[in-house]
Amino acid sequence: MIWIRGLVACLLCAAIAQAGDWPQWLGPNRDGSSAEVVAAWKESPKVLWRHPAGEGNSSPVVAQERVFIHAKVKDKNEETVVALDAATGKELWQSTHPRAEFKSLFGNGPRATPAVAGDNLYTFGITGVLRCQAARTGKQLWEVDTLKEFGAQNLRFGMSCSPLVDADRVLVNVGGKDASVVAFNKDTGAVVWKALADRASYSSPIVLGQGKERQIIFLTQQGLVSLNPSDGSLFWRFPLMDLLLESSSTPVRAGDFLVASSITYGSVGLRLEAKDDKPSATQVWKNDSLTCYFSTPVAVGAEHLYLVSGTKPPAFSTQATLHCIDIRTGKELWRRAKVGKYHAALLRTGNQKLLLLEEAGDLVLLDPDPKEYRELARSKICGETWAHPALANGRLYVRDNKEVVCLQLPE
């Protein structure tokens, strides 16, 4: 019996270590939440290391005691992936690849966040190249130029969908004819299935449920779609089309609600249900003023959602505002103005606090209270940023327009 207890303890330790990773967009649960406890700090969090980072808004991911950064190579039509030791910032490997020429008004570096699954690292470049590399060595295993393969057009600000790995599939919003969403075999890059004809958006997908209730949800250029992950068949569709074709925020589940938003549309709350033994969704509310640019809302409990909105076009100036809303009604409970010009990132901790990384580089710890804005701590930690932070093993990894910074947070 002693050896059984020892085996169980080892398995639990392994599970805990794995749970401490931040291996994909919005973290282990793909909802901006972490199991890690963060306490209020009296002095600015200690900087453990800094490492230069090329151009890009792709967020850091943390897995296998490594931090992975996807960036553009300066003055070249190339993108690079850098693997750093998570504790020291020491560079472990770097892999550089050519890409098609691309220029846009708001930056030319990668926007999609990598995903680590098993021993593999998946990246989706701004020109639509989906690439799989060995996470330990950087060796390329396969790549697909999705725009060329599926006859799709790049977006005005570049392809931005952060890959979702589900079972043996990697899914991205390509936007090709009869190939809006494509599922690739995660080991070979072969097409498993392709579905729909919607143009791509800047948004990233999420996965919900188990068994026959499991569904992949994308916000495409034409709206919300729910797909069967095994074959791509459509469960349900809800029209949500941004007038500027700039839907960017990731849909978020909060209890039995799904909330989605865009710049000109506002936000909508759908109740997740089942109909004819299949997933379905019904609109419950719509709030025209909650216009998310590219910040993804975070739920705290089953009743409250914290959301960063931008200024609804047309406007002479832009301003990001933090809102607390009632999930069931879409009603605003309070707001905090000027958390950024376009953006601020939210992250929920294991002790039910909120980390807010403001666009100018201030890190704020909040006590989420539906009655009022309650700030517990604040520090300037980096330069201007649109990248989402990663929280793993007591350390916060942030990326600004010059470097990646690793900070020790109090527990």
PATOR-89605 format. One line per field, with one value per residue (C-alpha): residue number from 1; residue in one letter; x, y, z. Coordinates in Angstrom, 2 decimals, padded with zeros to 5 digits. Example, Ala and Ser with C-alpha at 12.3 -4.5 7.8 and 13.67 -1.06 7.14 Angstrom:
<sites>
seq = c(1|2) $
type = c(A|S) $
u = c(012.30|013.67) $
v = c(-004.50|-001.06) $
w = c(007.80|007.14) $
</sites>
This chain:
<sites>
seq = c(1|2|3|4|5|6|7|8|9|10|11|12|13|14|15|16|17|18|19|20|21|22|23|24|25|26|27|28|29|30|31|32|33|34|35|36|37|38|39|40|41|42|43|44|45|46|47|48|49|50|51|52|53|54|55|56|57|58|59|60|61|62|63|64|65|66|67|68|69|70|71|72|73|74|75|76|77|78|79|80|81|82|83|84|85|86|87|88|89|90|91|92|93|94|95|96|97|98|99|100|101|102|103|104|105|106|107|108|109|110|111|112|113|114|115|116|117|118|119|120|121|122|123|124|125|126|127|128|129|130|131|132|133|134|135|136|137|138|139|140|141|142|143|144|145|146|147|148|149|150|151|152|153|154|155|156|157|158|159|160|161|162|163|164|165|166|167|168|169|170|171|172|173|174|175|176|177|178|179|180|181|182|183|184|185|186|187|188|189|190|191|192|193|194|195|196|197|198|199|200|201|202|203|204|205|206|207|208|209|210|211|212|213|214|215|216|217|218|219|220|221|222|223|224|225|226|227|228|229|230|231|232|233|234|235|236|237|238|239|240|241|242|243|244|245|246|247|248|249|250|251|252|253|254|255|256|257|258|259|260|261|262|263|264|265|266|267|268|269|270|271|272|273|274|275|276|277|278|279|280|281|282|283|284|285|286|287|288|289|290|291|292|293|294|295|296|297|298|299|300|301|302|303|304|305|306|307|308|309|310|311|312|313|314|315|316|317|318|319|320|321|322|323|324|325|326|327|328|329|330|331|332|333|334|335|336|337|338|339|340|341|342|343|344|345|346|347|348|349|350|351|352|353|354|355|356|357|358|359|360|361|362|363|364|365|366|367|368|369|370|371|372|373|374|375|376|377|378|379|380|381|382|383|384|385|386|387|388|389|390|391|392|393|394|395|396|397|398|399|400|401|402|403|404|405|406|407|408|409|410|411) $
type = c(M|I|W|I|R|G|L|V|A|C|L|L|C|A|A|I|A|Q|A|G|D|W|P|Q|W|L|G|P|N|R|D|G|S|S|A|E|V|V|A|A|W|K|E|S|P|K|V|L|W|R|H|P|A|G|E|G|N|S|S|P|V|V|A|Q|E|R|V|F|I|H|A|K|V|K|D|K|N|E|E|T|V|V|A|L|D|A|A|T|G|K|E|L|W|Q|S|T|H|P|R|A|E|F|K|S|L|F|G|N|G|P|R|A|T|P|A|V|A|G|D|N|L|Y|T|F|G|I|T|G|V|L|R|C|Q|A|A|R|T|G|K|Q|L|W|E|V|D|T|L|K|E|F|G|A|Q|N|L|R|F|G|M|S|C|S|P|L|V|D|A|D|R|V|L|V|N|V|G|G|K|D|A|S|V|V|A|F|N|K|D|T|G|A|V|V|W|K|A|L|A|D|R|A|S|Y|S|S|P|I|V|L|G|Q|G|K|E|R|Q|I|I|F|L|T|Q|Q|G|L|V|S|L|N|P|S|D|G|S|L|F|W|R|F|P|L|M|D|L|L|L|E|S|S|S|T|P|V|R|A|G|D|F|L|V|A|S|S|I|T|Y|G|S|V|G|L|R|L|E|A|K|D|D|K|P|S|A|T|Q|V|W|K|N|D|S|L|T|C|Y|F|S|T|P|V|A|V|G|A|E|H|L|Y|L|V|S|G|T|K|P|P|A|F|S|T|Q|A|T|L|H|C|I|D|I|R|T|G|K|E|L|W|R|R|A|K|V|G|K|Y|H|A|A|L|L|R|T|G|N|Q|K|L|L|L|L|E|E|A|G|D|L|V|L|L|D|P|D|P|K|E|Y|R|E|L|A|R|S|K|I|C|G|E|T|W|A|H|P|A|L|A|N|G|R|L|Y|V|R|D|N|K|E|V|V|C|L|Q|L|P|E) $
u = c(000.00|002.95|004.00|000.45|000.39|003.77|002.54|-000.56|001.58|003.84|000.86|-000.63|002.64|002.85|-000.74|-000.08|003.06|001.18|-001.72|000.74|001.42|-000.12|000.08|-002.28|-004.32|-006.12|-004.44|-005.07|-008.86|-008.87|-011.00|-008.49|-008.43|-005.70|-005.69|-002.80|-003.25|-002.04|-001.88|-001.80|001.72|003.13|006.19|006.35|006.65|010.28|011.60|013.32|014.53|014.03|014.58|014.34|011.34|010.70|007.59|004.24|001.17|001.23|001.12|003.74|002.86|004.46|004.87|007.54|009.44|009.81|008.40|007.64|007.54|006.39|007.70|008.69|012.37|013.36|013.63|012.93|009.91|010.54|008.97|010.78|009.89|012.13|012.13|013.37|013.99|010.94|012.92|016.01|015.11|018.05|017.52|017.21|016.51|015.36|013.74|013.27|011.07|010.31|006.85|005.06|005.45|002.89|002.30|-000.55|-001.38|-001.24|001.90|003.39|004.26|002.31|-000.97|-002.06|-000.81|000.97|-000.36|001.63|000.06|002.12|005.55|004.41|004.24|001.74|001.95|-000.24|001.59|000.17|000.29|-001.63|001.17|000.24|003.39|004.12|007.49|009.01|008.67|011.96|014.17|012.33|012.59|009.88|007.52|005.08|003.60|000.63|000.29|-003.45|-004.17|-002.53|-003.90|-007.52|-007.64|-008.33|-007.50|-005.49|-007.23|-006.52|-004.54|-003.35|-004.45|-004.96|-006.72|-004.86|-004.78|-007.02|-005.84|-008.66|-007.97|-005.92|-006.97|-005.62|-008.34|-008.05|-010.32|-008.87|-011.75|-011.44|-014.23|-015.91|-012.98|-013.85|-012.82|-010.25|-009.22|-005.73|-004.23|-001.99|000.81|000.89|-000.88|-003.26|-006.78|-009.23|-012.23|-013.19|-016.46|-018.50|-017.76|-017.55|-014.67|-012.21|-012.32|-009.56|-011.19|-010.03|-012.20|-013.13|-014.31|-017.18|-018.77|-018.01|-019.17|-022.09|-022.43|-018.90|-018.80|-016.23|-017.34|-015.88|-016.76|-016.24|-016.68|-020.37|-021.17|-021.05|-020.94|-020.97|-019.39|-019.10|-015.36|-015.32|-016.53|-017.18|-020.94|-022.91|-024.81|-026.05|-025.34|-026.03|-025.55|-023.06|-021.40|-019.23|-019.76|-015.98|-015.37|-013.17|-014.61|-011.62|-012.57|-012.90|-016.37|-016.53|-018.66|-020.09|-022.27|-024.90|-024.34|-022.11|-021.09|-019.64|-018.81|-017.36|-016.44|-019.64|-022.11|-021.88|-022.27|-024.79|-025.66|-026.84|-028.20|-026.53|-029.11|-029.80|-032.42|-033.19|-030.34|-027.83|-026.24|-028.17|-028.23|-030.87|-030.37|-031.34|-029.94|-027.99|-026.11|-025.07|-022.67|-020.41|-018.14|-015.09|-012.13|-009.80|-009.89|-011.67|-014.08|-013.53|-016.27|-016.15|-018.72|-021.89|-023.43|-020.80|-018.61|-015.74|-015.32|-013.10|-014.89|-013.64|-015.25|-018.00|-017.29|-017.52|-015.48|-012.71|-010.85|-010.76|-010.81|-010.92|-013.27|-013.58|-017.16|-018.78|-021.96|-024.72|-024.33|-028.05|-029.23|-026.25|-026.89|-023.87|-023.29|-020.31|-017.53|-013.93|-012.79|-009.33|-007.75|-006.24|-006.73|-007.89|-007.14|-006.51|-006.14|-007.97|-006.98|-008.83|-006.70|-007.33|-008.34|-010.98|-009.09|-008.62|-005.32|-005.76|-002.86|-003.58|-002.45|000.16|001.83|000.31|-000.51|-003.52|-004.89|-008.65|-011.09|-014.04|-017.06|-020.32|-021.06|-017.91|-014.40|-011.98|-008.25|-005.88|-002.47|-000.92|002.55|004.10|005.71|006.25|005.83|002.76|001.27|-001.58|-000.38|-002.17|000.00|000.70|000.56|002.47|004.11|003.98|005.47|003.78|005.12|004.29|005.28|005.48|006.74|010.39|010.80|009.39|009.45|009.16|007.91|007.56|004.07|003.26|001.11) $
v = c(000.00|002.32|002.19|003.01|006.07|007.09|006.68|008.75|011.47|011.56|011.78|014.59|016.51|016.07|017.26|020.30|021.19|020.90|022.93|025.76|026.27|028.94|026.98|028.85|031.99|033.02|030.31|026.66|026.97|029.45|031.83|034.23|032.35|030.82|028.62|030.65|032.90|036.50|038.75|042.54|043.95|046.88|047.29|046.86|043.16|042.06|041.83|038.44|038.95|040.81|039.63|041.62|040.76|041.61|043.30|041.66|041.55|037.77|036.87|034.81|031.19|029.04|025.26|022.67|025.29|027.38|030.67|030.92|034.22|034.72|037.89|039.59|039.87|043.53|044.85|041.40|039.47|036.81|035.63|033.99|031.85|032.10|029.63|030.99|029.33|030.36|030.93|032.70|034.09|032.27|031.67|027.95|028.03|030.31|029.36|031.81|031.38|033.51|034.95|036.95|040.72|042.38|045.92|047.40|050.56|048.94|046.83|044.11|041.43|038.27|038.79|035.19|033.55|030.17|026.95|024.14|020.68|017.67|018.02|020.33|024.10|025.62|029.15|031.05|033.89|037.21|036.03|032.82|030.26|027.58|025.93|023.01|022.75|020.52|022.50|021.16|021.87|024.15|021.60|022.18|019.24|020.65|023.87|024.94|028.26|028.45|031.50|029.87|026.39|027.48|030.54|032.94|036.64|038.12|040.55|044.26|043.92|040.36|036.90|036.83|033.61|031.90|028.13|025.87|022.29|019.87|016.12|015.33|018.49|022.04|024.52|028.00|030.48|030.60|032.30|030.39|029.33|026.35|026.48|029.18|026.93|024.22|021.38|019.97|016.79|018.01|015.55|015.74|018.95|016.98|018.41|016.53|018.60|022.07|023.90|026.97|029.83|032.76|035.20|035.11|037.54|038.52|036.47|033.15|030.08|028.33|024.81|023.93|020.79|017.09|014.12|014.82|018.30|019.32|022.27|024.56|028.20|030.70|034.35|034.62|037.77|036.86|035.81|033.19|029.58|026.38|023.34|019.66|019.20|015.69|016.59|020.34|020.01|023.08|022.97|026.57|030.04|033.54|036.60|039.10|041.20|044.18|047.13|047.61|043.85|043.98|041.43|040.61|039.62|035.96|034.72|033.88|031.45|032.59|030.00|029.00|032.22|032.93|036.58|037.97|041.48|043.64|047.27|048.52|045.80|046.00|042.87|040.07|037.45|034.04|031.31|027.98|025.24|021.89|021.32|018.02|016.51|019.01|022.22|025.41|029.05|031.73|035.49|036.91|040.44|042.94|046.02|048.38|050.37|047.46|047.57|045.36|046.12|043.17|042.66|039.47|039.72|037.62|036.10|036.08|033.65|032.86|036.34|038.98|039.76|042.24|043.73|046.36|048.37|050.92|054.03|053.22|054.61|057.23|059.12|061.71|060.05|056.56|055.42|051.99|051.59|048.77|047.68|045.32|043.87|041.51|038.40|037.61|041.00|042.76|045.70|047.80|047.90|050.29|051.57|052.74|055.03|055.51|052.08|052.50|054.03|050.87|048.03|046.56|042.86|041.01|037.84|036.11|034.58|031.47|033.59|035.36|038.58|040.34|041.37|044.28|045.13|048.61|049.59|052.05|049.26|049.58|046.29|046.59|044.06|044.41|042.97|042.27|043.83|044.29|047.40|049.42|049.54|048.35|048.66|046.72|047.40|049.13|049.25|050.36|047.19|047.64|049.92|050.23|046.83|045.10|041.60|039.55|038.53|034.92|033.76|030.57|029.19|032.46|034.48|036.95|037.28|040.49|041.69|045.30|046.81|046.17|043.17|040.36|040.97|038.27|039.35|037.53|038.04|037.75|034.81) $
w = c(000.00|000.64|-003.00|-004.10|-001.84|-003.22|-006.79|-006.05|-004.49|-007.55|-009.87|-007.80|-007.89|-011.65|-012.05|-009.87|-011.82|-015.09|-013.71|-012.97|-016.67|-018.91|-022.17|-024.49|-025.11|-021.90|-019.84|-018.96|-019.12|-022.00|-019.95|-018.38|-015.06|-012.93|-009.83|-008.42|-005.40|-005.63|-002.56|-002.47|-002.63|-000.66|-002.86|-006.61|-007.60|-007.96|-011.51|-011.91|-015.47|-018.72|-022.29|-025.54|-027.70|-031.33|-032.64|-031.97|-029.72|-029.29|-025.60|-023.77|-022.99|-020.29|-020.38|-019.57|-017.51|-020.65|-021.87|-025.60|-027.47|-031.09|-032.78|-036.02|-036.95|-037.26|-040.85|-042.34|-043.64|-041.03|-037.79|-034.92|-031.93|-028.87|-025.96|-022.63|-019.28|-017.24|-014.04|-015.39|-018.82|-020.40|-024.12|-024.84|-028.57|-031.35|-034.64|-037.52|-040.59|-043.68|-044.28|-046.95|-046.84|-044.59|-043.32|-041.32|-039.42|-035.96|-036.15|-038.31|-035.77|-034.82|-032.99|-032.34|-029.15|-029.42|-027.88|-026.26|-026.21|-025.18|-026.75|-029.54|-029.94|-032.41|-033.82|-036.28|-038.01|-039.13|-042.78|-041.99|-041.64|-039.11|-037.81|-035.46|-033.71|-031.03|-027.79|-026.41|-029.41|-031.83|-034.63|-037.23|-037.58|-040.15|-041.52|-043.61|-045.44|-044.78|-046.96|-049.96|-049.25|-048.86|-051.11|-048.25|-048.03|-045.22|-042.88|-042.80|-039.56|-040.20|-039.15|-035.38|-034.35|-031.48|-032.23|-030.17|-029.58|-028.81|-028.67|-031.79|-033.68|-034.03|-035.01|-036.52|-038.28|-041.82|-043.65|-046.93|-049.28|-047.61|-045.18|-042.70|-039.82|-040.42|-038.11|-038.68|-037.29|-034.50|-035.32|-039.12|-040.20|-042.42|-042.77|-040.55|-041.57|-042.83|-042.37|-043.37|-045.75|-043.31|-043.61|-040.75|-037.83|-035.39|-032.62|-031.14|-030.39|-027.15|-026.38|-024.03|-022.60|-022.69|-024.73|-027.05|-025.50|-026.47|-028.88|-030.44|-030.57|-033.04|-033.59|-037.34|-039.42|-039.80|-036.25|-033.52|-034.70|-032.66|-034.29|-033.50|-032.82|-034.30|-037.82|-038.03|-038.41|-037.31|-034.03|-034.02|-035.41|-034.10|-036.37|-034.93|-037.61|-036.83|-039.19|-039.43|-039.83|-036.74|-034.30|-032.08|-028.53|-027.56|-026.55|-022.85|-020.90|-017.58|-015.88|-018.44|-020.44|-023.41|-023.87|-027.11|-028.23|-031.01|-031.63|-033.28|-032.25|-028.47|-026.35|-026.34|-023.75|-024.96|-022.72|-023.49|-023.78|-025.41|-028.11|-029.80|-027.83|-029.31|-028.02|-028.77|-027.64|-027.19|-026.89|-023.50|-023.65|-025.75|-024.56|-027.37|-025.17|-024.17|-027.21|-026.73|-028.99|-028.38|-024.62|-023.53|-020.55|-017.41|-015.27|-011.46|-010.16|-012.05|-011.90|-012.68|-015.63|-015.84|-019.28|-020.91|-023.60|-026.11|-027.55|-030.01|-033.51|-034.83|-032.24|-032.33|-029.46|-027.96|-024.36|-022.71|-019.75|-017.21|-016.48|-014.00|-015.47|-014.41|-016.56|-016.47|-017.76|-019.35|-017.02|-016.05|-012.28|-012.29|-014.54|-014.24|-017.06|-018.58|-018.09|-021.56|-024.96|-026.72|-024.35|-020.91|-020.03|-017.25|-015.37|-012.50|-009.73|-007.64|-004.64|-006.73|-007.26|-010.59|-012.15|-014.54|-016.85|-018.14|-021.63|-020.29|-018.27|-014.78|-013.03|-010.71|-008.22|-007.73|-005.25|-007.58|-005.93|-007.87|-005.79|-006.50|-007.96|-005.24|-005.91|-003.62|-005.18|-008.20|-009.78|-013.06|-014.45|-018.20|-021.17|-023.36|-024.14|-025.94|-025.05|-022.39|-019.39|-018.40|-014.77|-013.94|-010.79|-008.88|-011.72|-014.06|-017.60|-019.44|-022.89|-023.99|-027.24|-026.34|-024.05|-021.95|-018.20|-015.52|-012.10|-008.78|-007.34|-003.62|-002.52) $
</sites>
